[in-house]
């Protein structure tokens, strides 16, 4: 199957009024910060050499609109060349739209995914035990904790009951306790963009995509825009031990972000984020198709509360950060896989195409491979500084 990377499939439905910014690779120049419209891509790197620097501006929207951006190329050709398996390296392609920002993630922010994390833990990462454990856990705590406010007195009373019944979990602690789980998903500059291959660990046989909204936050804790992300997850690794979270989450190409950052303006803001429904489809070469929906209205912690838990007096990010908001999508749909039986749920196969989208942010489309088969990550912050210096963009 080919990746369908066209302006009609990738851009937001209301792209005419959306201010979209991105990063694009150009041969002999490196990453360039650009503005994207349906017809053309415009260079704004002389306004802001880095995406981190752009989001530090008090009014990036106003600055971009006043800036005389030179046209670089048409959008359709860059999208087409962003498909990694059909890429001409001499032509431009889209990168993840963040650069120097830390890449952070909030976990266990939806009830359904919280229950699945408890099940992973109780099953010790063994997919064959998942269905029996799921029935036992739901039998004790139920499957609807959506009205429990994390950190509330009601949540603390529930915690006491669950401890007494012997089913308390570290995942329930961050799901309904006062402190959110905020972890480092990947290193700055390591995320891949639209059309790129995304990686699962070659030793994992129980894993899934995690479609998420990603906030673009500056060093002052201000949310300046939003994009889409795939927080690829290894259920077997993390289920065996929470101390394997780093190995479960941070592998080569296991973090996809894009296609663009939509900057907040009069047409789109945080309330639109709160209302959005995130849709995902996985399509396999074997004919398997899985669909899922993750409504942000079901999140147990407000997005701005999660930002406040990530940055503040105890933790600073001088280059800003990208924050994955978590997902309620926890795939339990069985997939025919050799050696697996009913109740073992979904796992990826190499070649799967993952499409994550919502109308006002467009679609992030990637293909699955194993992390060891994807080209190693070699372009980091030092390489970026060298390219910016060579182009005369460093003060």
N, C-alpha and C positions, 0 to 999 in steps of 0.2 A: 504493500500500500504506500502511496505517495502522500507526503504532507501537503495539505491544501492551504498554502500560505498566499492568500490574495487580500486585497484591500477589503473586499466584501466579507471575507470570513474572519479577518483579524481585527479590523478597526472597530471602535465603539459604534453603536447604531446612531448615536447623535454626534458623530465626529465633527460635524460642521461647527458646533459650538464648544467642542472640547479643546483645551490646550494640552497637547500631548508632547512630552519631552522624552528623549531616548538617548542611547549611545550606539554608535555605529563604527564598525571597524573599517578603516580605509588603508589600503596598502601604502607603505612608505610614510604614513602619518600616525597610525595607531588609532586608539579610540577617540572619537569626536562626539561632543555633546551636541545634540541636534533637536530641532523642533520638527514634528511630523504632522503633515496634513494628508488628506486623501491623495492629492496629486503630486506633492513634492516634499522633499526633505531640505531643511535649511540649517546652515551652520551657525550655532550660537556659542561656539567655543571661545570666541574673543570677548563675549560677554561673561561667560563662566567656563573656564577650562575644564572643570570637573563638575559632575552632578552634585557632589557634596557641597561645592562652593555655590552652585545655583540655589540650592535649598537653604543656604545660610542667608540669602538676601531677604530683606524685610518684605519685599513685594516682587517675587520673581515673575508673577504674571504680568504686572505692569511693565517691568523692565524688558521682558521678552517682546511685548507688543510695541514698545517704543524702539527696540533695537532693529537696525537695518540688516536683517539676516540674509546673507548670500545664499542663493539656491545651489544645492549640491547635485541632486539627482532626483529621479522620480521614485515614489514610494513603492510601487508595484514591483519594480525590478529588484530593489533591495530585499523586499519580503521574499521573493522567489529564490534569491540567492542565499537566504538565511537557512534553508533546509540543508542540514549538514551533509547528508548523503549525496547531494547534487550541487555542491557549492563550487564556484569558481573562485579560488583564493585571490585572484587579481581584481575582483570586483567587491564592492562594499556589502556587508551583511550586518544585521542587528545583533547587539550584545545585550546582556542583562543591563537594565537602565540605571544601575547603581555602581559606584566605584569605591571610594574610600570609606564608605559607611560600614559600620559593624553590621553583621547579619544575625539578628536575634529572632527568637520564636517564643510564643506563649503556647504552653501545652495544656491539655485537659480543660479546655474552655467551653466545651459543649457536653451535655449530659450523656448523649449516645456514645461519643468517643471516650468519655470517662469510664463508662461501663465496659467498653471493649478493652481499655487499658487494664482494668481490674481483671478481666478474663485472661488477657495475655499473661499477667503476673501469676494468677492462680494456676494456669496451664503450664507455667514455666517455659513458655515459648514453643510448646508443642501443639501444632495446629490440630492434630488428631484428637486432642482432648478439649478443644474449644467449645463444641456444642454442649457437652455435658456440663462443663464448668459454667457456661452461659445460663443454662437452666437453673443451676444451683444458686448462682449469684442473684439473678433476677428474682428467684423465689424468696430470698431473704430481704433484699433492699428495694425490690420493685424496679420498674423500668422508666419511671417518670419522677425525676428529681428536679425538673425544670423550674419549679416554683421556689426552690430553696435558694436563698440569696447567700453567696459565699461569705463566710465570716460572721453571719448573723447569729443571734441567740438560738434560733431554730436549727441552724446548721450545727452548732456546737452540741445541742441536745441530741441531734441525729448521730453525731460522731460518738457520743457516749453509748448510745444504743448499739451501734455497729461494733464498737470495741467489745461490749458485753457479749455480743453474739459471735465474736471471733472472726469477723469478716472485714475489719478495718484494713485499709490499704494506703500506701504512699500516694497513689493516684487519687483516692478520695480526699486525702489531706489537701492536695493542691486544687482539687475540683470544687470542694465546698468549704475549705478552710480560709483563713484571712489572707494568706499569701499565695499569689499566683506563681505558677511555674514559668520562669523566664530563663531560657538557656541560649547558648550560642549555637546557631545552626551551622554556620560555615564562616570561613575567614573572608575579610574584605577582598574584593576582586575575584573571588572563586566561583560566584554564581554564573550559571549559563543562561542564555536568553532563548527567545523563540526560535524554533527550528533545530536547536541543538539536541544531541543525544543526552539523556539523563541516566544516571548510573545507580544500579543496585549492586550490593556486594555479591561477588560470585559464590560465596558460601551460604547465602541466604535462600531459604526455600519457603518463606512465609513473609510476604512484604506487600506494600500497597502504596498508591499515590495518596497525597494529602492535599486536596485543593484548598487554597487559602487566599484570603485578602491580605495584602502586605501594605502597611503604612510606611510612608517616607517621612521620617522625623529628623529635624535638625538638632544642633547641639543645645538649643534652648528648650527642647522638648515640644516644639511646635510641629504639628502634623501639616505638612505642606502639600501632600498629594498621596496618591494610592495607586497600587498596581496589583497584579495577580502573582501567585506563587504556587509551586509544587514542592512541599516539604516531604520528599521521598522518605518512607519509613520502613525499617526492617522489624517486623513484629516478633520474629523469633529471637533476634539478638536482644532487643529491649525486654522481651518477656522473660528471658533467662535471668537477667539481672539489670536493674535500673542503672547500675554502674557501667553498663555497656552503652549508655545513651550516646556518648560521643561516637562510638564505632557504628551505632545504629543510624546516626543522623549525618555525620560529617565524613563523607567519602567523596572521591573524585566525581564531579558532575552530579552530585545528589541534591543540588539546590538549583531550581529553575525559577527565574523571576522575569516578568515582562508581560506583554511585549513593550509597553510604554508606561511611564508615570503620568497619570492624569492629575494635573495641578488643581488645587482647590480654587474656585473662583465663584462668581455670582451664579453660575449654572450648576455647580456640583460641589458638595461639601460633605462633612462628616455625617450629617443626617442621612444623606444618600447611601453612604457606606453602611450605616446601621440597618437600612431597609433592603439592601440588595440580597438577591438569591444567587448563590454560586452554583453553576451547573457543571458537571463533569461527565465525560464519556471516555471509556477505555475500549479501543478496538484492536483485536489481535489478528495475527496472520492466520490463526486457526478458526476464524469466523466468530470467535467469542466477542460479545459486546456487553459492557456493563455501564449503566447510567446511575448517576447520583446527584442529589441536590443538597446544598448546605445553606439554609437561610440564616443570614447574620442576625435576624431578629431573635433567634433561639440561643444566642450566645449568653453565657451565664455571667460574664463580666463585661462591662461596657468597654469599647475600644480605647477610650481616653483613660479609663482606669488602668488598663494594661500598660499604656504608655507611661503613666505616672508611677507604676510599679517597676518599670524598666529604667527610668532615668530620674534623678533627683539628688538630694544632698549626699546620698550614699554611693551614687554611681553616675559618672559623667561620660559623655561621648563627644569629644571635640570635633569629630568629623560627621556626627549624626549617626543614625542607624535606620535600618529597615526592619520592621517588626511584623512577622507572621502572626496572625490573630488566632490560629488554631482552626480546627475543622470539626464538624459534627459527622462527617462522612466516615463510617467505619464499615468496610465492605464485609458482608457475611454471605454474599451470593456465591454458591459453589461454582468452581471452574473445573472442567474436566482436565486433570493433570495426572500423568502416569504415576502410580504409587500413592495417590491420595483418594480418600473416600468421601462419602457424604458427610456434611457438617464441618468440613475442614476449611470452607470459605474460599476466598479469592487469594491468588498470588500472581505476580507478574510473570510474563514470558518475554524473552528477548524479541524485540520487534514490535511490541505493543505501542500504539499511538495513544497518547493522553492529551485530551483537549479540555481545558479548564476555561470557563468564560462566564461573563455576566454582561448584559447589554450595554451598560455605560462604561465598561472598561475593556471590552473586546475579548479576544481569545488568546490564550497561551497554549501553544501546541508543541509537543516534544515526542521523541521516540525513545523507547527503553533499550538500554544495553547494559552490560555489566561494567562496573567501574574500571576494571583492569583492561578492558578492550577499548575504552574511550581515550582519546588523546590526553596525556597528562596535562594538568594545569601548570603552566610555566610563566604566564604573564601576570606579574604582581605589581605592587605599589612602586617599587624601585624602577621597573620597566616603564610604568606610566610617567613617573617624574622625568625620566630621561627623554621620553618622546615629547612631553610638554616643553621641556627645556630646548630641545632641538627645534621646535616650532616657535620658540620665542614667546611662550604663553605663561612663563613663570616670572613673577615680579622680581 
